Amino acid sequence: MGYGRMGRMVEHVALQRGHSIVGIKSDRSEPPDVWLQKFGPADVVIEFTSPDSAFDNIAACFRAGIPVVSGTTGWQKRLSEAEALCRAHQGAMIASSNFSLGVHLFFELNRWLARRMIKFPEYRPVILESHHTGKKDMPSGTAVQLAQDLIQISGQKGWQLNSAEQEDLLSVFSSRVPGEVGRHQVIWTSQVDRLEIRHHAFSREGFALGAVMAAEFLAGRQGMYSMRDVLGFTEDSSE
Ligand SMILES: NC(=O)c1ccc[n+]([C@@H]2O[C@H](COP(=O)([O-])OP(=O)(O)OC[C@H]3O[C@@H](n4cnc5c(N)ncnc54)[C@H](OP(=O)(O)O)[C@@H]3O)[C@@H](O)[C@H]2O)c1
């Protein structure tokens, strides 16, 4: 579902990995339930559309009994609703704001570092993210995930966008730059030094590969999974 920048890359990677594509939903005006009835059974749907379309597309997949991998960002306020629908229909779903393997390693590093830095209040964290000018949501879903993980560990009250006004909120700075595929940084600064971790995506292929790997994992399963399940990461907080 969705035949934009990501949809085309998913098509390329899926074919490269020997899969068949039974349908492509490129017309947003066609209701997803109608579109899903047009072809024979599919093992899985991969959805990269837009924030206003994702929930309806995902719900239609549950009704049709087809597992769904969704990479669309900016609709996560409705995630718990989607999870409830998934349970009600005994469906299967993996939704992730970022399917790149490198970013999931980055999420692990962010949590690992935060658990250590929290003991040193002289260091304050900020998140920076930069994407291409066609991106519809701000901050990125990946930056929101990094912020939520930091907030959970640091106990800050929430985050603020492009502002450092409130001391008790984590600052997330977003910029939109022509041609930038995706860059994220977490920076801890004290009076005397700074420590930073960063991830920079060179192309969309890494996102598409992760989404196709998630689809391979999800086909034939039931329930809600994450990229951590797909990648086999288990967190050891004592590490
Ligand atoms: N999770 C990840 O790893 C990851 C990586 C990159 C991007 N993303 C996210 O994935 C989404 C898509 O990114 P993109 O770069 O591919 O955007 P894009 O180039 O704008 O492509 C999205 C396409 O989906 C179409 N669309 C929207 N609603 C639809 C519907 N109901 N049915 C069929 N097609 C529909 C759009 O058509 P219109 O032009 O008519 O709206 C557009 O052609 C964004 O939310 C982006 O933030 C996620």
The ligand as a Tripos MOL2 file, in Angstrom:
@<TRIPOS>MOLECULE
LIG
   48    52     1     0     0
SMALL
NO_CHARGES

@<TRIPOS>ATOM
      1 N1          9.4120    3.2600    8.9550 N.am      1 LIG1
      2 C1         10.4220    3.5960    8.1640 C.2       1 LIG1
      3 O1         11.4960    2.9840    8.1650 O.2       1 LIG1
      4 C2         10.2280    4.7620    7.2200 C.ar      1 LIG1
      5 C3         11.2450    5.1310    6.3340 C.ar      1 LIG1
      6 C4         10.9840    6.1620    5.4330 C.ar      1 LIG1
      7 C5          9.7510    6.7930    5.4350 C.ar      1 LIG1
      8 N2          8.8080    6.4090    6.3400 N.ar      1 LIG1
      9 C6          7.4550    6.9670    6.3480 C.3       1 LIG1
     10 O2          6.7070    6.2600    5.3590 O.3       1 LIG1
     11 C7          5.6970    7.1230    4.8280 C.3       1 LIG1
     12 C8          5.8360    7.1870    3.3140 C.3       1 LIG1
     13 O3          7.0840    7.7630    2.9870 O.3       1 LIG1
     14 P1          7.4540    8.0630    1.4790 P.3       1 LIG1
     15 O4          8.7780    8.7340    1.5260 O.co2     1 LIG1
     16 O5          7.2550    6.8550    0.6380 O.co2     1 LIG1
     17 O6          6.3210    9.1490    1.1220 O.3       1 LIG1
     18 P2          5.7780    9.5220   -0.3230 P.3       1 LIG1
     19 O7          6.8710    9.4770   -1.3280 O.co2     1 LIG1
     20 O8          4.9930   10.7820   -0.1220 O.co2     1 LIG1
     21 O9          4.7940    8.3050   -0.6770 O.3       1 LIG1
     22 C9          3.5960    8.0450   -0.0250 C.3       1 LIG1
     23 C10         2.6340    7.6200   -1.0950 C.3       1 LIG1
     24 O10         1.5020    7.0170   -0.5050 O.3       1 LIG1
     25 C11         0.3730    7.5130   -1.1950 C.3       1 LIG1
     26 N3         -0.8360    7.3410   -0.3880 N.ar      1 LIG1
     27 C12        -1.2730    8.0640    0.6620 C.ar      1 LIG1
     28 N4         -2.4240    7.5510    1.1290 N.ar      1 LIG1
     29 C13        -2.6990    6.4820    0.3580 C.ar      1 LIG1
     30 C14        -3.7480    5.5340    0.3440 C.ar      1 LIG1
     31 N5         -4.7320    5.5820    1.2500 N.pl3     1 LIG1
     32 N6         -3.7440    4.5750   -0.6140 N.ar      1 LIG1
     33 C15        -2.7460    4.5100   -1.5220 C.ar      1 LIG1
     34 N7         -1.7260    5.3850   -1.5610 N.ar      1 LIG1
     35 C16        -1.6910    6.3530   -0.6270 C.ar      1 LIG1
     36 C17         0.7010    8.9530   -1.4780 C.3       1 LIG1
     37 O11        -0.1410    9.4480   -2.4670 O.3       1 LIG1
     38 P3         -0.5460   11.0360   -2.4620 P.3       1 LIG1
     39 O12         0.6380   11.6970   -3.0570 O.co2     1 LIG1
     40 O13        -1.7730   11.0300   -3.2900 O.co2     1 LIG1
     41 O14        -0.7810   11.4400   -1.0400 O.co2     1 LIG1
     42 C18         2.1450    8.8100   -1.9370 C.3       1 LIG1
     43 O15         2.2240    8.4590   -3.2850 O.3       1 LIG1
     44 C19         5.8750    8.4570    5.5430 C.3       1 LIG1
     45 O16         5.0060    8.4840    6.6620 O.3       1 LIG1
     46 C20         7.3260    8.4220    6.0030 C.3       1 LIG1
     47 O17         7.5670    9.2370    7.1430 O.3       1 LIG1
     48 C21         9.0290    5.4190    7.2290 C.ar      1 LIG1
@<TRIPOS>BOND
     1     1     2 1
     2     2     3 2
     3     2     4 1
     4     4     5 ar
     5     4    48 ar
     6     5     6 ar
     7     6     7 ar
     8     7     8 ar
     9     8     9 1
    10     8    48 ar
    11     9    10 1
    12     9    46 1
    13    10    11 1
    14    11    12 1
    15    11    44 1
    16    12    13 1
    17    13    14 1
    18    14    15 2
    19    14    16 1
    20    14    17 1
    21    17    18 1
    22    18    19 2
    23    18    20 1
    24    18    21 1
    25    21    22 1
    26    22    23 1
    27    23    24 1
    28    23    42 1
    29    24    25 1
    30    25    26 1
    31    25    36 1
    32    26    27 ar
    33    26    35 ar
    34    27    28 ar
    35    28    29 ar
    36    29    30 ar
    37    29    35 ar
    38    30    31 1
    39    30    32 ar
    40    32    33 ar
    41    33    34 ar
    42    34    35 ar
    43    36    37 1
    44    36    42 1
    45    37    38 1
    46    38    39 2
    47    38    40 1
    48    38    41 1
    49    42    43 1
    50    44    45 1
    51    44    46 1
    52    46    47 1
@<TRIPOS>SUBSTRUCTURE
     1 LIG1         1 GROUP 0 **** ****
